[in-house]
Amino acid sequence: MNTLSNIDNYYNLENEKINFFWQNGYVILKNVLSNEEIAIYREEIKKVSEERNKNREKDFGGAFQQALNIRFDSKVVERF
């Protein structure tokens, strides 16, 4: 986890991005995380959600995995 930067840092947002978010409910922000950081978080989130669901019966043919509150299962996910 030491290789991950502080993602609580200030990120400059233009007003058009803020307005887009309020109109559409989402916004795409570039360069918030490095490719390395994205890979680390992706693998940890995937690992923790798979571990949490490995002993559960697969509803709907396994189409849905429960990932709610997985931050309690991993310090890395909690940081994200």
N, C-alpha and C positions, 0 to 999 in steps of 0.2 A: 504494500500500500504506500510505501514511501516514495515510489516513482510517480505517484499521482499528484498533480498540482492542486492548489487550493481553488476549488470551483465556486467559492463564495466571493471571488473577486468581482469588481465592478465590470460590467459589460455595457458598452455604449449602444443605446437603442435609438434609432431615428424615429421621429414621430410617425412617419408612414408605416413603420413596422408595428408600432403600438396600435395605431388605428386599424391596421389589417387584422391584428389579433382580436380586437373588440368586435370587428365586423364578421370574422370568419371562425373564431374560436381556436385558432392555432397560428403559429408563425414559425418560419424556418430561420434559424440563426446559424450562421456559418462560423467556423473556427472557435467554437466555445470549448471544445475538447480536441486534443490531438488524435490522430489515428491510433496511436498506441494506447491512449487512455480509453478510447471507444472500445477497442478490442478487449482490454482488461475488464471494463464494466460489463460488456456483452457476455463474456465468458462466465463471470461471477453470477450475473443475474440468471443466465441459463442454467448453471450448475445448481444454484440454490433452489430455483423453481422446480427443476427435475428431481432433486433430492426430496423436496417437500411432497411431491406428487407420486413418488415411485411406488408407494404402497396403497394408493387410492385406486378404486375401481374407475376405469376410464369411461366417463360419461360421453355420450354422443360419439362413440368410436375414438375417443382420445383427442377430439378436436379442441377441447378447452383444458388448459392447465390453470390451476388456482395459483395466482401470484400475489394476491392481496397481502400487504404487510410483510413481505419477505425481508424488509429492512431489519426486522427483529432477528432474522436468522444469519445475518452477515454484516460485519462492520464495514466492508467495502460497499455493499448495497446501501447501507444506512448513510454512508458518506455521500453517495450519489443522490 
